[in-house]
Amino acid sequence: MREPVTLITGTRKGIGKYLAEHYIDKGHLVIGCSRTEPDWRVEGYEHFQADVADESAVKAMFSSIKKKYGRLDHLINNAGIASMNHFLLTPLSTVQNVLNTNVIGTFLFCREAAKLMQKSGYGRIVNFSTVAAPLKLEGEAIYAASKAAVITFTEVIARELAPFGITVNTIGPTPIETDLIRSVPEQKLQELIKRQAIPRYGNVEDVANVIDFFLKQESSFITGQTLFLGGV
């Protein structure tokens, strides 16, 4: 069996870095990207410096992938940013930044990845949402709205891409101790965690376990689904 070609966004640190290493260990050829260069390198990994919401940069990246690999088996849209603030105090620039990365970035990578996957009649796309959406978390109106948009987007394109052998699913993590939640007060995080059926922080292994399931060849009958961690 050939080595899977797997593209992961937001690999400079946190969950993205872990997933890149995780799939390299599984024998994948892993391609990653981030707005700034990572301070790590590992064999079997190729990095692109790009903003996921920059259409020209994204297209150039996929052109390079097509030229070098000729295919793409998996896309994991991990890149995302959050902002916690009462919506009355939220500046427009914050709204634009969150929507650009979380919604437009996901759209661009899904579109370009699907074009490549369509040619081989096979593909697995995993997008990222959050438990902040179903829990309707106060102080995260824009972040939750952006991730709710990702869920609906996933559900629609799952239908559009099904005829091409491409599945599209979403994972909704609980709080995981990364830079994404570093600015959120601990009391707020604990209140959120108490609302879960399993009241603990998530970890990167929990995330990888779900993505492993979505990427399996045997998961060909699973698409348009969102799996929230923690029993939300």
TIPABA-244804 format. One line per field, with one value per atom (N, C-alpha, C): residue in three letters; residue number from 0; x, y, z; atom name. Coordinates in steps of 0.05 Angstrom, whole numbers, plus 5000, padded with zeros to 4 digits. Each point is the difference from the previous one (the first is absolute). Layout:
% residues N
kenu <- (ALA|...)
lumlo <- (NUM|...)
X <- (X|...)
Y <- (Y|...)
Z <- (Z|...)
lotor <- (CA|...)
//
This chain:
% residues 232
kenu <- (MET|MET|MET|ARG|ARG|ARG|GLU|GLU|GLU|PRO|PRO|PRO|VAL|VAL|VAL|THR|THR|THR|LEU|LEU|LEU|ILE|ILE|ILE|THR|THR|THR|GLY|GLY|GLY|THR|THR|THR|ARG|ARG|ARG|LYS|LYS|LYS|GLY|GLY|GLY|ILE|ILE|ILE|GLY|GLY|GLY|LYS|LYS|LYS|TYR|TYR|TYR|LEU|LEU|LEU|ALA|ALA|ALA|GLU|GLU|GLU|HIS|HIS|HIS|TYR|TYR|TYR|ILE|ILE|ILE|ASP|ASP|ASP|LYS|LYS|LYS|GLY|GLY|GLY|HIS|HIS|HIS|LEU|LEU|LEU|VAL|VAL|VAL|ILE|ILE|ILE|GLY|GLY|GLY|CYS|CYS|CYS|SER|SER|SER|ARG|ARG|ARG|THR|THR|THR|GLU|GLU|GLU|PRO|PRO|PRO|ASP|ASP|ASP|TRP|TRP|TRP|ARG|ARG|ARG|VAL|VAL|VAL|GLU|GLU|GLU|GLY|GLY|GLY|TYR|TYR|TYR|GLU|GLU|GLU|HIS|HIS|HIS|PHE|PHE|PHE|GLN|GLN|GLN|ALA|ALA|ALA|ASP|ASP|ASP|VAL|VAL|VAL|ALA|ALA|ALA|ASP|ASP|ASP|GLU|GLU|GLU|SER|SER|SER|ALA|ALA|ALA|VAL|VAL|VAL|LYS|LYS|LYS|ALA|ALA|ALA|MET|MET|MET|PHE|PHE|PHE|SER|SER|SER|SER|SER|SER|ILE|ILE|ILE|LYS|LYS|LYS|LYS|LYS|LYS|LYS|LYS|LYS|TYR|TYR|TYR|GLY|GLY|GLY|ARG|ARG|ARG|LEU|LEU|LEU|ASP|ASP|ASP|HIS|HIS|HIS|LEU|LEU|LEU|ILE|ILE|ILE|ASN|ASN|ASN|ASN|ASN|ASN|ALA|ALA|ALA|GLY|GLY|GLY|ILE|ILE|ILE|ALA|ALA|ALA|SER|SER|SER|MET|MET|MET|ASN|ASN|ASN|HIS|HIS|HIS|PHE|PHE|PHE|LEU|LEU|LEU|LEU|LEU|LEU|THR|THR|THR|PRO|PRO|PRO|LEU|LEU|LEU|SER|SER|SER|THR|THR|THR|VAL|VAL|VAL|GLN|GLN|GLN|ASN|ASN|ASN|VAL|VAL|VAL|LEU|LEU|LEU|ASN|ASN|ASN|THR|THR|THR|ASN|ASN|ASN|VAL|VAL|VAL|ILE|ILE|ILE|GLY|GLY|GLY|THR|THR|THR|PHE|PHE|PHE|LEU|LEU|LEU|PHE|PHE|PHE|CYS|CYS|CYS|ARG|ARG|ARG|GLU|GLU|GLU|ALA|ALA|ALA|ALA|ALA|ALA|LYS|LYS|LYS|LEU|LEU|LEU|MET|MET|MET|GLN|GLN|GLN|LYS|LYS|LYS|SER|SER|SER|GLY|GLY|GLY|TYR|TYR|TYR|GLY|GLY|GLY|ARG|ARG|ARG|ILE|ILE|ILE|VAL|VAL|VAL|ASN|ASN|ASN|PHE|PHE|PHE|SER|SER|SER|THR|THR|THR|VAL|VAL|VAL|ALA|ALA|ALA|ALA|ALA|ALA|PRO|PRO|PRO|LEU|LEU|LEU|LYS|LYS|LYS|LEU|LEU|LEU|GLU|GLU|GLU|GLY|GLY|GLY|GLU|GLU|GLU|ALA|ALA|ALA|ILE|ILE|ILE|TYR|TYR|TYR|ALA|ALA|ALA|ALA|ALA|ALA|SER|SER|SER|LYS|LYS|LYS|ALA|ALA|ALA|ALA|ALA|ALA|VAL|VAL|VAL|ILE|ILE|ILE|THR|THR|THR|PHE|PHE|PHE|THR|THR|THR|GLU|GLU|GLU|VAL|VAL|VAL|ILE|ILE|ILE|ALA|ALA|ALA|ARG|ARG|ARG|GLU|GLU|GLU|LEU|LEU|LEU|ALA|ALA|ALA|PRO|PRO|PRO|PHE|PHE|PHE|GLY|GLY|GLY|ILE|ILE|ILE|THR|THR|THR|VAL|VAL|VAL|ASN|ASN|ASN|THR|THR|THR|ILE|ILE|ILE|GLY|GLY|GLY|PRO|PRO|PRO|THR|THR|THR|PRO|PRO|PRO|ILE|ILE|ILE|GLU|GLU|GLU|THR|THR|THR|ASP|ASP|ASP|LEU|LEU|LEU|ILE|ILE|ILE|ARG|ARG|ARG|SER|SER|SER|VAL|VAL|VAL|PRO|PRO|PRO|GLU|GLU|GLU|GLN|GLN|GLN|LYS|LYS|LYS|LEU|LEU|LEU|GLN|GLN|GLN|GLU|GLU|GLU|LEU|LEU|LEU|ILE|ILE|ILE|LYS|LYS|LYS|ARG|ARG|ARG|GLN|GLN|GLN|ALA|ALA|ALA|ILE|ILE|ILE|PRO|PRO|PRO|ARG|ARG|ARG|TYR|TYR|TYR|GLY|GLY|GLY|ASN|ASN|ASN|VAL|VAL|VAL|GLU|GLU|GLU|ASP|ASP|ASP|VAL|VAL|VAL|ALA|ALA|ALA|ASN|ASN|ASN|VAL|VAL|VAL|ILE|ILE|ILE|ASP|ASP|ASP|PHE|PHE|PHE|PHE|PHE|PHE|LEU|LEU|LEU|LYS|LYS|LYS|GLN|GLN|GLN|GLU|GLU|GLU|SER|SER|SER|SER|SER|SER|PHE|PHE|PHE|ILE|ILE|ILE|THR|THR|THR|GLY|GLY|GLY|GLN|GLN|GLN|THR|THR|THR|LEU|LEU|LEU|PHE|PHE|PHE|LEU|LEU|LEU|GLY|GLY|GLY|GLY|GLY|GLY|VAL|VAL|VAL)
lumlo <- (0|0|0|1|1|1|2|2|2|3|3|3|4|4|4|5|5|5|6|6|6|7|7|7|8|8|8|9|9|9|10|10|10|11|11|11|12|12|12|13|13|13|14|14|14|15|15|15|16|16|16|17|17|17|18|18|18|19|19|19|20|20|20|21|21|21|22|22|22|23|23|23|24|24|24|25|25|25|26|26|26|27|27|27|28|28|28|29|29|29|30|30|30|31|31|31|32|32|32|33|33|33|34|34|34|35|35|35|36|36|36|37|37|37|38|38|38|39|39|39|40|40|40|41|41|41|42|42|42|43|43|43|44|44|44|45|45|45|46|46|46|47|47|47|48|48|48|49|49|49|50|50|50|51|51|51|52|52|52|53|53|53|54|54|54|55|55|55|56|56|56|57|57|57|58|58|58|59|59|59|60|60|60|61|61|61|62|62|62|63|63|63|64|64|64|65|65|65|66|66|66|67|67|67|68|68|68|69|69|69|70|70|70|71|71|71|72|72|72|73|73|73|74|74|74|75|75|75|76|76|76|77|77|77|78|78|78|79|79|79|80|80|80|81|81|81|82|82|82|83|83|83|84|84|84|85|85|85|86|86|86|87|87|87|88|88|88|89|89|89|90|90|90|91|91|91|92|92|92|93|93|93|94|94|94|95|95|95|96|96|96|97|97|97|98|98|98|99|99|99|100|100|100|101|101|101|102|102|102|103|103|103|104|104|104|105|105|105|106|106|106|107|107|107|108|108|108|109|109|109|110|110|110|111|111|111|112|112|112|113|113|113|114|114|114|115|115|115|116|116|116|117|117|117|118|118|118|119|119|119|120|120|120|121|121|121|122|122|122|123|123|123|124|124|124|125|125|125|126|126|126|127|127|127|128|128|128|129|129|129|130|130|130|131|131|131|132|132|132|133|133|133|134|134|134|135|135|135|136|136|136|137|137|137|138|138|138|139|139|139|140|140|140|141|141|141|142|142|142|143|143|143|144|144|144|145|145|145|146|146|146|147|147|147|148|148|148|149|149|149|150|150|150|151|151|151|152|152|152|153|153|153|154|154|154|155|155|155|156|156|156|157|157|157|158|158|158|159|159|159|160|160|160|161|161|161|162|162|162|163|163|163|164|164|164|165|165|165|166|166|166|167|167|167|168|168|168|169|169|169|170|170|170|171|171|171|172|172|172|173|173|173|174|174|174|175|175|175|176|176|176|177|177|177|178|178|178|179|179|179|180|180|180|181|181|181|182|182|182|183|183|183|184|184|184|185|185|185|186|186|186|187|187|187|188|188|188|189|189|189|190|190|190|191|191|191|192|192|192|193|193|193|194|194|194|195|195|195|196|196|196|197|197|197|198|198|198|199|199|199|200|200|200|201|201|201|202|202|202|203|203|203|204|204|204|205|205|205|206|206|206|207|207|207|208|208|208|209|209|209|210|210|210|211|211|211|212|212|212|213|213|213|214|214|214|215|215|215|216|216|216|217|217|217|218|218|218|219|219|219|220|220|220|221|221|221|222|222|222|223|223|223|224|224|224|225|225|225|226|226|226|227|227|227|228|228|228|229|229|229|230|230|230|231|231|231)
X <- (5017|4983|5018|4992|5016|4998|5020|4999|4979|4982|4980|5013|4989|5009|4979|5009|4983|5008|4981|5004|4987|5015|4989|5006|4980|5004|5006|5015|5006|5018|5023|5017|5024|5001|5024|5002|4977|5000|4974|4997|4975|4990|4973|4988|5011|5004|5010|5027|5018|5027|4998|4983|4997|4989|4980|4988|5020|5017|5021|5018|5010|5017|4986|4975|4983|4998|4994|4996|5026|5022|5026|5007|4995|5005|4984|4976|4983|5008|5021|5010|4989|4987|4989|5022|4996|5016|4983|5011|4985|5009|4980|5005|4986|5013|4988|5004|4985|5004|4993|5011|4994|5009|4991|5008|5029|5012|5028|5014|5025|5015|5001|4997|5002|5029|5005|5027|5008|4986|5005|4999|5014|5000|5003|4988|5002|4998|5013|5001|4972|4994|4973|4980|5010|4982|5009|4981|5005|4983|5013|4985|4998|4976|4996|4993|5012|4992|4979|4975|4978|4977|4986|4975|4978|4985|4979|4978|4997|4980|5010|5025|5012|4996|4981|4993|5023|5016|5022|5021|5005|5020|4990|4975|4988|5001|4993|5001|5028|5020|5028|5009|4991|5007|4989|4975|4988|5012|5009|5013|5026|5015|5025|4994|4978|4993|4993|4985|4992|5024|5019|5024|5018|5002|5019|4988|4975|4987|4979|4988|4980|4973|4998|4975|5000|4977|4997|4979|5007|4982|4984|5013|4987|5005|4979|5003|4989|5016|4991|5002|4976|4999|5002|5024|5004|5003|5010|5006|4975|5003|4977|5009|4984|5005|4975|5003|4977|5003|4977|5000|4978|5007|4980|4995|4975|4993|4970|4988|4972|4997|4979|4998|4998|4989|4998|5028|5019|5028|5018|4990|5016|5005|5025|5005|4996|4994|4995|5025|5023|5025|5002|4991|5001|4980|4976|4981|5011|5012|5011|5023|5017|5022|4990|4980|4989|4986|4983|4986|5019|5020|5019|5014|5010|5015|4981|4979|4983|4981|4990|4980|5012|5012|5011|5024|5016|5023|4990|4980|4989|4988|4986|4988|5021|5021|5021|5014|5007|5015|4982|4974|4982|4997|4996|4996|5024|5024|5023|5007|4996|5006|4980|4975|4980|5006|5011|5008|5021|5019|5021|4988|4984|4989|4981|4986|4980|5013|5025|5014|5005|5005|5006|4975|4978|4975|5001|5017|5002|5010|4990|5010|4986|5014|4989|5006|4979|5004|4989|5015|4991|5003|4977|5000|4998|5006|5000|4978|4983|4981|5008|4980|5006|4974|5003|4977|4988|5014|4989|4975|4998|4976|4975|4999|4976|4994|5021|4996|4993|5001|4992|5015|5026|5016|5000|4993|5001|5029|5003|5027|5015|4987|5013|4981|4985|4979|5012|5022|5011|5014|5016|5014|4980|4979|4980|4985|4994|4986|5017|5025|5018|5002|5000|5002|4973|4978|4974|4998|5012|5000|5016|5021|5016|4984|4983|4983|4981|4985|4981|5014|5023|5016|5008|5008|5008|4977|4977|4976|4992|5002|4992|5021|5025|5020|5004|4993|5000|4982|4977|4981|5011|5012|5010|5024|5016|5024|4996|4978|4996|5002|4990|5003|5029|5019|5028|5016|4986|5014|5014|4992|5012|4981|5009|4985|5009|4981|5006|4986|5016|4989|5013|4988|5010|5004|5021|5005|4996|4987|4996|5013|5025|5015|4989|5004|4996|5026|5001|5025|5024|5021|5025|5021|5018|5020|5021|4992|5018|4998|5015|4999|4973|4983|4974|4983|5003|4984|5016|5025|5017|4990|4985|4990|4972|4989|4974|5003|4986|5002|4994|5015|4997|4972|4988|4973|4980|5004|4982|5003|5025|5006|4987|5003|4989|4969|4988|4971|4991|5016|4995|5003|5022|5006|4979|4989|4979|4974|4997|4976|5004|5023|5006|4991|4993|4994|5025|5023|5025|5015|5000|5010|5031|5014|5029|5008|5025|5011|5003|4998|5007|5030|5010|5028|5004|5025|5005|4995|5004|4995|4970|4983|4971|4993|5012|4995|5010|5024|5012|4984|4988|4984|4976|4987|4976|5009|5021|5009|5009|5014|5008|4975|4979|4975|4989|4999|4989|5017|5027|5018|5000|4991|5002|4986|5011|4987|4973|4998|4975|4978|5007|4981|4987|4999|4990|4970|4986|4971|4993|5020|4996|5008|4980|5005|4979|5007|4982|4995|5017|4995|5018|4990|5016|5001|5025|5003|5012|4984|5009|5012|5023|5013|4987|5004|4993|4971|4984|4971|4984|5004|4985|4972)
Y <- (4976|5024|5025|5020|5024|5016|5018|5017|5021|5004|5021|5027|5019|5027|5016|5012|5013|5029|5018|5029|5009|5014|5009|5030|5016|5029|5007|5022|5009|4981|4993|4980|5011|5026|5011|4991|4996|4993|4987|4992|4990|4975|4999|4976|4994|5021|4995|4987|5009|4988|4971|4995|4972|4983|5009|4984|4995|5020|4996|4977|5001|4979|4973|5000|4976|4986|5015|4987|4993|5014|4992|4973|4997|4974|4977|5007|4980|4995|5013|4995|5018|5022|5018|5020|5009|5023|5025|5016|5021|5027|5016|5028|5018|5021|5018|5029|5018|5028|5016|5024|5020|5027|5021|5027|5006|4987|5004|4972|5000|4975|4986|4974|4985|4998|4995|4996|4971|4983|4972|4989|4978|4986|4970|4984|4971|4988|4977|4987|4992|5003|4993|5023|5024|5023|5023|5012|5023|5024|5023|5023|5023|5012|5025|5022|5023|5024|5015|4999|5012|5006|5022|5006|4985|4984|4983|5016|5026|5016|5016|4995|5014|4982|5006|4982|4995|5020|4996|4982|5004|4982|4972|4996|4973|4987|5014|4988|4993|5016|4994|4975|4998|4977|4974|5001|4976|4994|5020|4996|4984|5007|4986|4972|4996|4973|4982|5011|4985|4993|5019|4995|4979|5001|4981|4973|4999|4975|4990|5018|4991|4992|5002|4992|5011|4998|5007|4981|4985|4981|5011|5017|5010|5030|5014|5028|5002|5012|5005|5030|5013|5029|5008|4999|5005|5030|5016|5028|5015|5015|5015|5020|5021|5019|5006|5007|5006|5027|5011|5026|4999|5006|5000|5028|5009|5028|5002|5018|5006|5012|4992|5009|5030|5014|5029|5013|4985|5011|4989|4986|4987|5018|5007|5017|4985|5014|4987|4986|5010|4987|4972|4996|4973|4982|5010|4985|4991|5018|4993|4980|5003|4980|4972|4998|4974|4987|5016|4989|4993|5016|4994|4974|4995|4975|4977|5002|4977|4992|5020|4994|5001|5023|5002|4981|4997|4981|4972|4992|4973|4997|5020|4999|4997|5016|5000|4973|4989|4975|4976|5001|4979|5001|5024|5002|4990|5009|4993|4970|4990|4972|4982|5008|4984|4997|5022|4999|4978|4998|4979|4972|4998|4974|4990|5018|4992|4984|5007|4987|4970|4994|4972|4986|5014|4988|4991|5013|4992|5024|5003|5021|5000|5010|5003|5029|5015|5027|5001|5011|5003|5030|5012|5028|5002|5023|5004|5020|4991|5018|5002|5003|5003|4995|4992|4997|5027|5021|5027|5005|4987|5004|4988|4974|4989|5009|5008|5010|5029|5014|5028|5017|4997|5013|5030|5012|5029|5010|5022|5011|4989|4981|4989|5000|5021|5002|4997|5014|4999|4974|4991|4974|4977|5000|4978|5002|5024|5003|4991|5006|4991|4970|4987|4971|4986|5014|4990|5001|5021|5002|4976|4992|4978|4974|4997|4976|4999|5022|5001|4997|5013|4998|4971|4986|4972|4983|5005|4984|5003|5024|5005|4988|5006|4991|4969|4988|4971|4988|5012|4991|5006|5023|5007|4983|4991|4985|4970|4991|4971|4985|5011|4985|4995|5015|4998|4982|4987|4983|5015|5025|5017|5003|4993|5005|5025|5014|5025|4998|5002|4998|5021|5004|5021|4989|5009|4993|5026|4997|5022|4996|5009|4995|5016|4990|5015|5016|5016|5015|4981|5007|4985|5021|4993|5019|5007|5018|5011|5031|5013|5029|5011|4984|5010|5009|4987|5007|5014|5007|5011|5026|5015|5026|4998|4976|4996|4995|5015|4996|4971|4990|4972|4994|5019|4997|4995|5014|4997|4972|4991|4974|4978|5003|4980|4999|5023|5001|4984|5004|4985|4970|4993|4971|4986|5014|4988|4994|5013|4995|4975|4988|4976|4976|4978|4975|4989|5004|4992|5025|5009|5027|5001|5001|5004|5014|5010|5011|4978|5007|4982|4999|4981|5000|4993|5003|4997|4971|4981|4972|4995|5014|4998|5010|5022|5011|4981|4990|4982|4975|4990|4976|5003|5023|5005|5003|5015|5005|4974|4983|4973|4985|5002|4986|5012|5026|5013|4994|4997|4996|4971|4981|4972|4995|4983|4992|4988|4986|4986|5020|5026|5020|5013|4986|5011|5006|4989|5004|5021|5015|5020|5027|5017|5027|5019|5026|5021|4999|4987|4997|5018|5007|5015|4984|4995|4985|5019|5006|5017|4983|5008|4985|5007|4983|5005|4996|4991|4995|5025|5018|5025|4995)
Z <- (5000|5000|5000|4984|4998|5026|5004|5023|4997|5020|4997|5001|4984|5000|5016|5022|5020|5004|4996|5004|5025|5017|5026|5002|5006|5002|5030|5004|5027|5015|4988|5011|5016|5004|5013|5029|5013|5029|5007|5025|5010|4987|4996|4989|4972|4984|4973|4999|5017|5002|5009|5019|5010|4977|4986|4978|4978|4994|4979|5009|5024|5010|5002|5008|5002|4974|4978|4974|4986|5007|4990|5012|5026|5013|4988|4989|4987|4971|4991|4973|4978|5008|4981|4990|4976|4991|5008|5018|5012|4990|4992|4992|5020|5008|5020|4991|5014|4994|5025|5001|5021|4990|5014|4991|5005|5021|5005|5000|4996|4998|5027|5001|5025|5009|5026|5009|5003|4984|5000|4972|4995|4975|5005|4983|5003|4973|4996|4974|4992|4975|4990|5001|5007|5003|4982|4987|4983|5010|5003|5011|4980|5000|4984|5020|4994|5016|4985|5011|4987|5019|4995|5015|4986|5016|4988|4986|5006|4988|4976|4992|4977|4975|4983|4978|4982|4993|4981|5013|5026|5013|5002|5005|5002|4973|4979|4973|4992|5007|4994|5015|5025|5016|4987|4992|4988|4973|4985|4975|5005|5021|5007|5008|5016|5009|4976|4981|4976|4984|4997|4984|5012|5027|5014|5005|5009|5008|4981|4985|4980|5012|5027|5013|5029|5012|5029|5011|5021|5011|5024|5016|5024|5004|5009|5009|5028|5018|5027|5005|5001|5003|5029|5011|5029|5006|4982|5005|5010|5021|5010|5021|5003|5021|5016|5025|5017|5013|5008|5014|5021|5025|5021|5009|4995|5007|4997|5016|4996|4973|4985|4972|4998|5021|4999|5001|5009|5003|4979|4980|4980|4976|4994|4977|4974|4979|4974|4990|5006|4991|5012|5024|5012|4986|4994|4985|4974|4985|4974|5002|5020|5003|5006|5018|5007|4976|4986|4977|4977|4996|4979|5004|5024|5005|5002|5016|5007|4977|4986|4979|4972|4994|4973|4996|5020|4998|4995|5016|4996|4972|4991|4973|4979|5001|4979|4999|5023|5001|4991|5008|4991|4970|4989|4971|4984|5008|4985|5004|5024|5006|4984|4999|4986|4970|4989|4972|4995|5018|4997|5006|5021|5008|4979|4987|4979|4978|4993|4978|5006|5026|5007|5011|5003|5009|5029|5016|5028|5016|5024|5018|5027|5020|5026|5009|5008|5010|5028|5019|5027|5007|5007|5009|5030|5011|5029|5008|5018|5013|5029|5018|5029|5016|5025|5017|5007|4995|5005|4983|4977|4983|5013|5006|5012|5028|5014|5028|5001|4977|4998|5021|5001|5021|4998|5023|5002|4997|4987|4996|4976|4986|4977|4976|4997|4979|4972|4994|4973|4996|5019|4998|4996|5017|4998|4974|4991|4975|4976|5001|4978|4999|5023|5001|4994|5006|4992|4970|4988|4971|4987|5014|4990|5000|5020|5001|4977|4995|4978|4973|4997|4976|4995|5021|4998|4991|5012|4993|4971|4990|4972|4980|5005|4980|5002|5022|5002|4979|4996|4980|4972|4996|4974|4991|5020|4994|5001|5011|5002|4973|4978|4975|4991|5012|4992|5019|5019|5019|5022|5004|5021|5023|5024|5024|5014|5014|5014|5027|5021|5027|5018|5023|5019|5027|5013|5028|5017|5023|5018|5026|5003|5025|5023|5024|5025|5005|5021|5005|5003|4986|5001|5007|5017|5011|4979|4982|4980|5001|4982|4999|4994|4987|4992|5023|5024|5023|5022|4994|5021|5012|4984|5010|5014|5000|5012|5030|5017|5029|5008|5019|5009|5010|5014|5010|4978|4978|4977|4987|4999|4989|5017|5027|5018|4998|4996|4997|4975|4979|4975|5003|5013|5003|5017|5020|5016|4984|4977|4984|4982|5000|4984|5016|4986|5014|5014|4987|5011|5007|5025|5007|5003|4978|5000|4975|5000|4976|4979|4975|4979|4996|4985|4994|4970|4991|4971|4992|5018|4993|4994|5015|4996|4971|4993|4973|4978|5003|4980|4997|5022|4999|4982|5002|4983|4971|4995|4973|4987|5016|4989|4990|5014|4993|4974|4998|4976|4975|5004|4977|4990|5016|4992|4974|4983|4976|5006|5022|5008|5008|5003|5007|4976|4978|4975|5000|5020|5001|5021|5010|5021|4989|4997|4989|5011|5000|5009|5030|5015|5029|5017|5023|5020|5026|5009|5025|5021|5020|5022|5022|5010|5022|5027|5019|5028|5007|4981|5006|5002|4981|4999|4988)
lotor <- (N|CA|C|N|CA|C|N|CA|C|N|CA|C|N|CA|C|N|CA|C|N|CA|C|N|CA|C|N|CA|C|N|CA|C|N|CA|C|N|CA|C|N|CA|C|N|CA|C|N|CA|C|N|CA|C|N|CA|C|N|CA|C|N|CA|C|N|CA|C|N|CA|C|N|CA|C|N|CA|C|N|CA|C|N|CA|C|N|CA|C|N|CA|C|N|CA|C|N|CA|C|N|CA|C|N|CA|C|N|CA|C|N|CA|C|N|CA|C|N|CA|C|N|CA|C|N|CA|C|N|CA|C|N|CA|C|N|CA|C|N|CA|C|N|CA|C|N|CA|C|N|CA|C|N|CA|C|N|CA|C|N|CA|C|N|CA|C|N|CA|C|N|CA|C|N|CA|C|N|CA|C|N|CA|C|N|CA|C|N|CA|C|N|CA|C|N|CA|C|N|CA|C|N|CA|C|N|CA|C|N|CA|C|N|CA|C|N|CA|C|N|CA|C|N|CA|C|N|CA|C|N|CA|C|N|CA|C|N|CA|C|N|CA|C|N|CA|C|N|CA|C|N|CA|C|N|CA|C|N|CA|C|N|CA|C|N|CA|C|N|CA|C|N|CA|C|N|CA|C|N|CA|C|N|CA|C|N|CA|C|N|CA|C|N|CA|C|N|CA|C|N|CA|C|N|CA|C|N|CA|C|N|CA|C|N|CA|C|N|CA|C|N|CA|C|N|CA|C|N|CA|C|N|CA|C|N|CA|C|N|CA|C|N|CA|C|N|CA|C|N|CA|C|N|CA|C|N|CA|C|N|CA|C|N|CA|C|N|CA|C|N|CA|C|N|CA|C|N|CA|C|N|CA|C|N|CA|C|N|CA|C|N|CA|C|N|CA|C|N|CA|C|N|CA|C|N|CA|C|N|CA|C|N|CA|C|N|CA|C|N|CA|C|N|CA|C|N|CA|C|N|CA|C|N|CA|C|N|CA|C|N|CA|C|N|CA|C|N|CA|C|N|CA|C|N|CA|C|N|CA|C|N|CA|C|N|CA|C|N|CA|C|N|CA|C|N|CA|C|N|CA|C|N|CA|C|N|CA|C|N|CA|C|N|CA|C|N|CA|C|N|CA|C|N|CA|C|N|CA|C|N|CA|C|N|CA|C|N|CA|C|N|CA|C|N|CA|C|N|CA|C|N|CA|C|N|CA|C|N|CA|C|N|CA|C|N|CA|C|N|CA|C|N|CA|C|N|CA|C|N|CA|C|N|CA|C|N|CA|C|N|CA|C|N|CA|C|N|CA|C|N|CA|C|N|CA|C|N|CA|C|N|CA|C|N|CA|C|N|CA|C|N|CA|C|N|CA|C|N|CA|C|N|CA|C|N|CA|C|N|CA|C|N|CA|C|N|CA|C|N|CA|C|N|CA|C|N|CA|C|N|CA|C|N|CA|C|N|CA|C|N|CA|C|N|CA|C|N|CA|C|N|CA|C|N|CA|C|N|CA|C|N|CA|C|N|CA|C|N|CA|C|N|CA|C|N|CA|C|N|CA|C|N|CA|C|N|CA|C|N|CA|C|N|CA|C|N|CA|C|N|CA|C|N|CA|C|N|CA|C|N|CA|C|N|CA|C|N|CA|C|N|CA|C|N|CA|C|N|CA|C|N|CA|C|N|CA|C|N|CA|C|N|CA|C|N|CA|C|N|CA|C|N|CA|C|N|CA|C|N|CA|C|N|CA|C|N|CA|C|N|CA|C|N|CA|C|N|CA|C|N|CA|C|N|CA|C|N|CA|C|N|CA|C|N|CA|C|N|CA|C)
//
